[in-house]
Structures are given as structure tokens and as C-alpha cells.
Amino acid sequence: MSHSIETYLILSSLLAAIGVYGFLERKNLIGILISIELILNAASINFLAFNKFISPDKGVGQVIVLFIIGLAAAEVTLALSIIL
């Protein structure tokens, strides 16, 4: 079963919308961090989708996603250390 780029972009936009809604509606810091994670995951899906369908070099999108995962881990670590 082959997926088109629109499928990935719709999934990514749904994740981003849920993340933004959660970011704006949550009052506690843990809920806000989870919402930020959803937004970063939506960006990762976008990078991988465009990498799969458009980019001639298949490693570029994967490297960018690894940086996003590292950024998300650092963000959560810093926020949780401030909480504790």
C-alpha cells in the first residue's frame, strides 16, 4: 500500500493542531511539555515526508529528525529539572 505525501501532511497537520490546542489550553507544565512534543513530532513527520518524496538525498531528513529528537529530549530534561 503506497501512501502519498498528502497523507503524511494531513497526519502532521492534525498532530500540530492537537499540540497547539493542548499548549494553549493546559495549565500544568507536564501537559504543556507533552503538547510541545506533539508539535515537534509533527515537524519530524513533515521533514521525513518531504525527504521521502522530494529530496534526492535520503539521509538529510533523517539527520534533521535526529536533531529534533535531541532538541525535544533537552527541552524536557531542562523543564523537568526546573520543576524538581
C-alpha positions as CSV (number, residue, x, y, z in Angstrom):
1,M,0.0,0.0,0.0
2,S,1.6,3.2,-1.1
3,H,0.9,6.5,0.7
4,S,1.1,9.9,-0.9
5,I,2.7,13.0,0.5
6,E,-0.8,14.4,1.3
7,T,-1.4,11.5,3.8
8,Y,1.7,12.4,5.7
9,L,0.9,16.1,5.6
10,I,-2.6,15.6,6.9
11,L,-1.3,13.5,9.7
12,S,1.3,16.1,10.5
13,S,-1.2,18.9,10.5
14,L,-3.6,17.0,12.8
15,L,-0.7,16.4,15.3
16,A,0.3,20.0,15.1
17,A,-3.2,21.3,15.7
18,I,-3.7,18.9,18.7
19,G,-0.3,20.1,20.0
20,V,-1.1,23.8,19.7
21,Y,-4.6,23.3,21.2
22,G,-3.0,21.5,24.2
23,F,-0.3,24.1,24.6
24,L,-2.9,26.9,24.7
25,E,-5.4,25.1,27.0
26,R,-3.2,23.3,29.5
27,K,-2.4,24.9,32.8
28,N,0.2,22.4,34.2
29,L,3.8,22.2,32.8
30,I,3.7,18.5,32.1
31,G,0.7,18.9,29.8
32,I,2.4,21.8,28.0
33,L,5.6,19.7,27.5
34,I,3.5,16.8,26.0
35,S,1.9,19.3,23.7
36,I,5.3,20.7,22.6
37,E,6.4,17.1,21.9
38,L,3.4,16.6,19.6
39,I,4.3,19.8,17.7
40,L,7.9,18.6,17.3
41,N,6.7,15.2,16.2
42,A,4.5,16.9,13.6
43,A,7.6,18.8,12.3
44,S,9.6,15.5,12.2
45,I,6.8,13.8,10.1
46,N,6.9,16.8,7.7
47,F,10.7,16.5,7.3
48,L,10.5,12.8,6.6
49,A,7.6,13.1,4.2
50,F,9.4,15.8,2.1
51,N,12.6,13.8,2.3
52,K,10.9,10.7,1.0
53,F,9.0,12.3,-1.9
54,I,11.1,15.3,-2.9
55,S,14.8,15.1,-1.8
56,P,17.3,13.2,-3.9
57,D,19.5,12.6,-0.8
58,K,17.6,10.3,1.6
59,G,19.8,11.0,4.6
60,V,19.2,14.7,5.1
61,G,15.7,14.5,6.5
62,Q,16.7,11.7,8.9
63,V,19.6,13.7,10.3
64,I,17.3,16.7,10.8
65,V,14.8,14.5,12.6
66,L,17.6,13.2,14.9
67,F,18.4,16.8,15.8
68,I,14.7,17.4,16.5
69,I,14.6,14.4,18.8
70,G,17.7,15.6,20.6
71,L,16.2,19.1,21.0
72,A,13.0,17.6,22.4
73,A,14.9,15.5,24.9
74,A,17.0,18.5,26.0
75,E,13.8,20.6,26.4
76,V,12.1,18.0,28.5
77,T,15.2,17.5,30.6
78,L,15.6,21.2,31.3
79,A,11.9,21.7,32.1
80,L,11.8,18.8,34.4
81,S,14.9,19.9,36.2
82,I,13.4,23.3,36.8
83,I,10.2,21.6,38.2
84,L,12.2,19.5,40.6
